[in-house]
Amino acid sequence: MAFDIEMIKRVYARMQERVDQARKIVGRPLTYSEKILYAHLYDGEPTKAYTRGESYVDFAPDRVAMQDATAQMALLQFMQAGKAKTAVPSTVHCDHLIQAKVGAKADLQDAINKSSEVFNFLESVSNKYGIGFWKPGAGIIHQVVLENYAFPGGMMIGTDSHTPNAGGLGMVAIGVGGADAVDVMAGMAWELKMPKLIGIKLTGKLSGWASPKDVILEVAGRLTVKGGTGSIVEYFGEGAESLSATGKGTICNMGAEIGATTSIFAYDDSSERYLRATDRNDVADLANANRAYLRSDDEVYANPEKFYDELIEINLSELEPRLNGPFTPDLMTPISKMKETAAANDWPLTVEWGLIGSCTNSSYEDLSRAASIAKQAVEKGLETKASFGINPGSEQVRYTAERDGILKPFNDLDAVIFTNACGPCIGQWDREGADKEEKNTIVHSFNRNFKKRADGNPNTYAFVTSPEMVAAIAISGRLDFNPITDTLINKNGEEVKLDPPVGEELPEKGFSYEDNGYQAPVEDGSSVQVEVNPDSERLQLLESFKPWDGENITGAKLLIKAYGKCTTDHISMAGPWLRFRGHLDNISNNTLIGAVNAFTQETNSVKNQLTGEYAPVPDTARAYKAAGIPFVIVGDENYGEGSSREHAAMQPRHLGAVAVLVRSFARIHETNLKKQGMLALTFANKEDYDKIQEDDTFNFVDLKDFAPNKPLTIELVHKDGSIDTILANHTYNDAQIEWFKAGSALNLIKQQQN
């Protein structure tokens, strides 16, 4: 039986009435995505129509899922909320803090040894607040969610950008930052701008070497990394119905790489098969009773151009395998064009590693299809030219695959079976020789292939492709190897050709495991003590931010005027800083060290107005804080783009920032700043960015009159005593202004509890 079945029953019990009401209010047939959105309004039944791309809407997601790196800060914040238990079912998954090096057993033990403090903290907090806990080695968050929690017509948020994997089972699943997760766990409304809709009609049927991965690689090539921004991508058509549930998950998962809010497929027979195969007959029965509501209305499918903001058609029968990369997931090359494209771009043709797995391509079906290629290599006497690495998606998948002999061909080829965890996909790969920074090529079935992503080497050319193509290319050792047309020479000197992959959608004998790694929380967590060593380098209990004193802020200094691109990675770097995600003060030592100083074009060097000397950004911020002087951060266009991590907002707040003033914001970062009690402001006149001088002091002269739709007036006092007065716009509503007044959204929650 499924987890949280009573919650799922409640969702289905109200869906029909809410969707029928929404259809009346909107005055037209509805897409599947719209049905789910309108069925999950925070205020209950729909009362008005919302405008795509314009209206901000309050939603009530059904559940929350958190991976271990982001869960630390999310739960540290939740501990401040004054709640005895999460308002919705929630889970923690230990998958990010496990480094891949020599193999599953040793790597897992090494991770437990190094990160036991963090794992124990997450386990105890989960136990206290009624949160399901998945131990290290249990699996990658999104595969575990697909196997256990995703359900058609539901709505979930997760603290990871690939949360949309659950769209493969017909769920609106959206990646968010920890602050958003806390809102939902605390029972607050979750705000989202009503997404636009991109419809992708799939015709035909995959065959031969083509795979579901090729669908999203094609979509990424067409839309680019920005093409899905602010939109839900909805797949439909006969081609969609021909795909397996895990294949659909693969496609939805990588929608994050085109910036999409989420991606989704309607409920169909393959969805039902997967639910029943993963011991969720009760959910399948409920979904079958609501089939008409778990798909778009017939009129949408008949005339999709009338209902989607953008429409794309892909014929699966004509799709060939492709590789995307290097250094960006949207640079697409069909395998038939790789020889000429690689030669023209001087890409290294020798492939050093082939990596199969990650949250998107680590299912039973994926492993079985790739294994069929590996088995051929053994049987046909081929000696593999590249190293193999395999990351199963979950313990359930790994155990079942081993039982059914699927892992044996990889072992026969001396592949390294890594832990059921993220590993190389997120840069947790201790690859021998990577420190030499030699130019080389790898192929993998992951989603991201940015510079330094997998192994830390900026000269590793990483290409994204399907698991079966990874296997074929790794066996050949050549980036330009086309298994459809090319042959290989075996150890006997014979010319052989690989046959197309074959695999099983689902295991014939069913899934199995000895220990899936799940730990249920105790019924009553009130007596559970969550202890954090005050001397810990990795964990630190949070202290509430100070409320606004009700006075105009004056005498604030400029910390940095950031020039050009300033993403959340520039504001709070990952990599080696990952280990400090649970310690706000320690991770604050990376604050804005990647941002370019507009006055010097250097990074991590700004003028300290107290001394007149240049110093690292965090050091200068701490000097202002020690002196009791607030400071302002100034930024350029789309400030805070990239990941949704809340650290990028919490760190400046912790160090003493009172405002971030920019030309424009990335939406999620703007929201995160608001939630942490800061002023998130945009220049009313973008050219006023140029008026900011290195020694400026900021006076917010009318902050006492802070109100919705009313710009704030700021005096810029320059070093020579001259003053420029500028206007700054904001998007605060009444509720968000209360966050500011209270010092943070969490402070307000606590006040409301008392």
Secondary structure as UniProt FT lines:
FT   TURN            3..4
FT   HELIX           5..26
FT   HELIX           32..38
FT   TURN            39..40
FT   TURN            42..43
FT   TURN            52..54
FT   STRAND          56..59
FT   STRAND          63..67
FT   HELIX           68..78
FT   TURN            79..82
FT   STRAND          90..93
FT   HELIX           104..129
FT   STRAND          132..134
FT   TURN            136..137
FT   HELIX           141..148
FT   TURN            152..153
FT   STRAND          155..158
FT   TURN            161..162
FT   HELIX           163..169
FT   STRAND          172..175
FT   HELIX           178..185
FT   TURN            186..187
FT   STRAND          190..193
FT   STRAND          196..203
FT   TURN            208..209
FT   HELIX           212..223
FT   TURN            224..228
FT   STRAND          231..236
FT   HELIX           238..241
FT   HELIX           245..253
FT   HELIX           254..258
FT   STRAND          262..265
FT   HELIX           269..277
FT   TURN            278..279
FT   HELIX           281..289
FT   HELIX           291..293
FT   HELIX           298..302
FT   HELIX           304..306
FT   STRAND          310..315
FT   HELIX           316..318
FT   STRAND          322..324
FT   TURN            329..330
FT   STRAND          332..334
FT   HELIX           335..337
FT   HELIX           338..345
FT   STRAND          350..357
FT   TURN            358..360
FT   HELIX           364..379
FT   TURN            380..381
FT   STRAND          387..391
FT   HELIX           395..403
FT   TURN            404..405
FT   HELIX           408..412
FT   TURN            413..414
FT   STRAND          416..417
FT   HELIX           423..426
FT   TURN            432..433
FT   HELIX           434..436
FT   STRAND          440..444
FT   TURN            451..455
FT   TURN            458..459
FT   STRAND          460..464
FT   HELIX           467..476
FT   TURN            479..480
FT   TURN            483..485
FT   STRAND          488..489
FT   TURN            491..492
FT   STRAND          495..496
FT   TURN            508..509
FT   STRAND          518..519
FT   TURN            526..527
FT   TURN            534..535
FT   STRAND          556..562
FT   HELIX           568..571
FT   HELIX           575..580
FT   HELIX           584..587
FT   HELIX           588..590
FT   TURN            591..594
FT   STRAND          596..597
FT   TURN            598..600
FT   STRAND          606..607
FT   TURN            609..611
FT   STRAND          614..615
FT   HELIX           617..626
FT   TURN            627..628
FT   STRAND          631..635
FT   TURN            637..638
FT   HELIX           647..655
FT   STRAND          657..662
FT   HELIX           667..675
FT   TURN            676..677
FT   STRAND          679..683
FT   HELIX           686..691
FT   TURN            694..695
FT   STRAND          697..700
FT   TURN            701..702
FT   HELIX           703..705
FT   TURN            708..709
FT   STRAND          712..717
FT   TURN            719..720
FT   STRAND          723..729
FT   HELIX           734..742
FT   HELIX           745..753
//
